[in-house]
Amino acid sequence: MATLRKDGRYQAKVQLGKGADGKYKEKPFYSRISPEDAEQQADEYYNKYIIRDYSLLTIKQYLKMYLDTRRPTILPNGTLKKENGKLSPTTIEGYENQLNKHIDPYIGDILWGELSSKEIKNWIRKLKEKEVGARTIEASYKFVKSVYNYSVEEEDIGENPLKGSPRKISGYVPKIVGYIPKEHFWKIFKYANKRMQAIMFLIWGTGWREGEVAGLQWTDIEKERSIITLRRNIIRTKQGLVIKGLKNGKDRITFISDEIFEVLEELPKTSIFVFPNSLGNIQDPNIIGKQFEKVCAKAGYVYHIHQLRHSHGTYAAANNVNLFALKQRMGHSDIKTTEGYIHSDVSIQKEIANLGVFKRKV
C-alpha cells in the first residue's frame, strides 16, 4: 500500500528480504499522480525483476517455488501422472514439513542469494538448542543444499553456500536397522495367519518394500517363468493412498522360488490385488506394517516390517551373492544403499566361514 510523503509524493515499496547485514532490503517507488500509480510501478518491478531474478527472492519463497514446480499430479483414480522431474507426494510433504518447522523460522526471510556461512552455522546451532534431532537437522540441511545445487545448475545463483557434509554439520550418525534372525522369523511365522505368512515369506524371500507388496496384482505373477513383475508402489499421503511407479521409474522383474508361489496359491482371489483390504480395494501399507508388529508381539519380539527387507539383503550378502544383482533385486538406484542393508554379527560370520566355497576339497 502506498503512503503519502511530506514532499507530496506517494511511495510504494517492494520488500527484497534480508541482506547479509541481517536487515531487510526495500526498493521504493514514487509518484506525484496517485497512490495507485506508485503501487503499479512497484508491481511492474516485482513482476519484471523479482520474480525473474531468483537471487532476490527469500529462501522461503525460492523453496516454495521449487516445491510447486516439483509437485506431482494425482489422477482421479489415485495414480500419479508420469511427469519428468516431479517428486513423490510423500517427498513433497516431508520437504514442506522441514520448510515450515526447521527452515523458515530461522533463515526463511534471508535473500536466496545472500545466505552466509555464519547464518548457516547459527541456523544449525538454533536447531540444536531447540533439541531438534540430528537426523532431522541433516534432512533439512540436505534439502536446502540440494535446491541450492539446482539453483546453481539453473544459473539462478552463482554458487552453493552449503558445501559441507550434513553429517559433519549435524553430528548425525545413521541408525543401523537390524535384520531378523532366522529362528525369530520362523517363530513369528507360526503366530501369523495365512495372509500374513504369505506377506512375510514374500518380503523375506524378495526384499520388497511393503508398499510394493500392497500394490501386487495377480496379473503380475508368471509362475511358468518363475517371475513376478513389480509395476507399482502404494504410498500414503495427506490426500490418501496413491498408486505410483517404482522408485527408479521402471518395472522390476524378480525371480521367485517355488515355495513362495506355493504360499501365494493358497490365498483367495477376491480382488485384482493379491493382498487387498477387507473391501477388496488397495491395502494401506501402514496397516500391513502394524499387523506384522502385532504378530511379532504375540511371539514375544519387537520388530518392524522393513526389517524383513533388511534381512533379505543381509542373508543374501552372507551367502556371497553379487552385490549388483542384489541392488537390482531390491530396487536400489545406488550400490551404497544396498551396502546399507547388509548387517553382520557372529552367527552370520560363522555362516560365511562355513560356505562350501571355502571348504577344503582335498
C-alpha positions, -999 to 999 in steps of 0.1 A, spaced: 0 0 0 14 34 -10 19 61 16 19 99 13 53 115 20 59 150 33 72 162 -1 38 153 -16 48 122 -34 33 87 -29 56 60 -20 52 22 -25 79 -4 -16 90 -38 -28 105 -59 0 135 -78 -11 142 -98 21 172 -97 45 207 -89 33 240 -102 48 238 -75 75 205 -90 88 184 -60 78 155 -60 54 161 -45 19 134 -25 2 132 -7 -31 110 24 -31 88 37 -60 74 73 -61 45 90 -79 31 126 -77 0 114 -96 -17 89 -72 -10 61 -47 -23 36 -74 4 49 -98 32 42 -72 18 8 -65 16 0 -102 53 9 -106 61 -14 -76 41 -43 -91 57 -39 -125 91 -40 -110 82 -71 -89 68 -89 -119 96 -80 -142 127 -84 -119 119 -100 -86 101 -130 -100 127 -135 -127 158 -126 -106 156 -155 -82 185 -143 -62 163 -115 -48 136 -140 -36 138 -150 1 148 -186 10 112 -194 19 99 -180 -14 125 -199 -35 120 -232 -17 82 -229 -21 86 -221 -58 108 -251 -62 83 -274 -45 54 -261 -65 73 -269 -97 80 -304 -85 45 -312 -71 31 -343 -89 -3 -346 -105 -26 -372 -88 -52 -385 -112 -88 -392 -101 -81 -430 -99 -54 -424 -74 -24 -430 -97 3 -405 -103 6 -389 -137 40 -396 -152 59 -363 -154 96 -358 -156 112 -340 -127 82 -344 -103 87 -356 -68 65 -382 -50 37 -368 -28 54 -381 4 87 -364 -5 69 -331 -11 51 -334 22 84 -342 40 101 -312 24 71 -289 33 73 -300 69 110 -293 70 105 -259 54 77 -249 78 93 -262 110 130 -262 107 139 -238 79 115 -208 75 115 -198 113 153 -195 112 165 -185 77 133 -182 57 134 -144 53 171 -142 42 176 -134 5 183 -166 -16 214 -151 -29 228 -138 4 229 -168 27 263 -167 45 283 -194 63 277 -176 96 239 -177 91 241 -214 83 261 -221 115 236 -200 135 207 -220 119 222 -253 129 230 -241 164 195 -228 170 180 -262 158 203 -280 183 193 -256 210 156 -264 202 166 -301 207 158 -309 171 171 -344 164 204 -348 144 187 -368 117 161 -341 112 188 -314 111 206 -335 84 175 -339 64 167 -302 64 203 -293 55 203 -318 27 171 -304 13 183 -268 12 216 -279 -1 201 -299 -30 179 -269 -40 209 -246 -40 226 -272 -63 196 -270 -86 197 -232 -84 234 -232 -95 226 -255 -124 198 -232 -135 222 -202 -132 198 -185 -108 227 -181 -84 265 -182 -86 275 -208 -61 261 -230 -33 267 -216 2 260 -251 17 291 -270 7 299 -291 38 288 -326 47 254 -325 65 265 -352 89 295 -332 100 272 -302 105 245 -321 124 266 -348 141 240 -374 129 251 -410 130 229 -432 108 210 -458 128 216 -493 117 183 -511 110 189 -547 122 179 -578 105 157 -605 119 175 -638 130 161 -668 111 150 -686 143 130 -655 153 114 -652 118 101 -688 118 87 -684 154 69 -653 143 57 -671 112 39 -697 133 18 -670 150 7 -654 117 -24 -662 97 -21 -674 61 -23 -639 47 4 -625 69 25 -656 64 24 -650 27 34 -614 32 62 -623 55 76 -651 33 73 -628 2 94 -600 17 118 -624 34 124 -641 0 125 -610 -22 134 -579 -1 104 -560 -14 90 -529 3 56 -532 20 42 -507 -5 53 -529 -33 36 -559 -17 4 -538 -12 5 -530 -50 10 -565 -62 -17 -578 -86 -24 -613 -97 -16 -604 -133 19 -595 -122 26 -632 -114 41 -656 -140 47 -689 -124 57 -707 -156 86 -682 -159 92 -682 -121 90 -644 -121 69 -616 -106 70 -582 -123 67 -553 -99 49 -524 -115 36 -502 -87 42 -490 -52 14 -479 -28 21 -449 -6 1 -430 19 -2 -392 15 -23 -364 30 -47 -370 1 -50 -407 9 -35 -438 -8 -17 -432 -41 -5 -457 -67 28 -447 -80 55 -463 -101 87 -478 -86 114 -456 -73 136 -459 -104 107 -453 -127 109 -488 -143 91 -521 -137 113 -546 -118 114 -583 -126 120 -605 -96 127 -643 -98 107 -662 -72 112 -696 -55 86 -723 -60 79 -722 -22 68 -686 -25 45 -694 -54 30 -723 -33 23 -699 -4 6 -674 -28 -15 -700 -44 -32 -707 -10 -46 -672 -9 -82 -665 -21 -85 -645 -53 -112 -620 -43 -96 -589 -59 -72 -579 -86 -48 -572 -57 -30 -602 -41 -33 -586 -6 -64 -563 -7 -81 -547 23 -113 -561 37 -134 -544 10 -113 -558 -18 -96 -525 -25 -60 -513 -21 -45 -521 12 -27 -494 32 10 -505 36 10 -489 70 -17 -513 81 3 -542 68 32 -530 90 10 -526 121 -4 -561 116 31 -575 113 41 -558 146 11 -573 164 22 -608 152 57 -601 164 43 -591 198 24 -624 201 57 -642 195 75 -621 221 95 -599 198 97 -562 187 104 -558 150 90 -537 122 82 -549 87 111 -531 70 135 -553 89 123 -582 67 137 -563 38 170 -558 56 170 -595 64 168 -604 28 198 -582 19 218 -594 49 213 -632 43 218 -628 6 251 -610 11 262 -635 37 258 -662 10 282 -645 -13 257 -631 -39 268 -605 -63 260 -571 -48 250 -556 -81 225 -583 -86 212 -577 -51 210 -540 -59 188 -547 -89 166 -572 -69 159 -547 -41 153 -518 -65 181 -496 -53 194 -468 -75 228 -467 -57 250 -496 -47 258 -477 -15 222 -481 -5 225 -518 -10 255 -519 12 235 -502 39 211 -531 40 239 -555 49 244 -563 86 266 -588 103 271 -605 136 289 -636 149 263 -660 136 265 -647 101 303 -646 102 301 -683 110 278 -689 80 303 -672 58 332 -692 72 313 -725 66 302 -717 30 311 -746 7 333 -725 -15 357 -721 15 358 -759 23 389 -779 16 382 -804 -12 414 -825 -9 
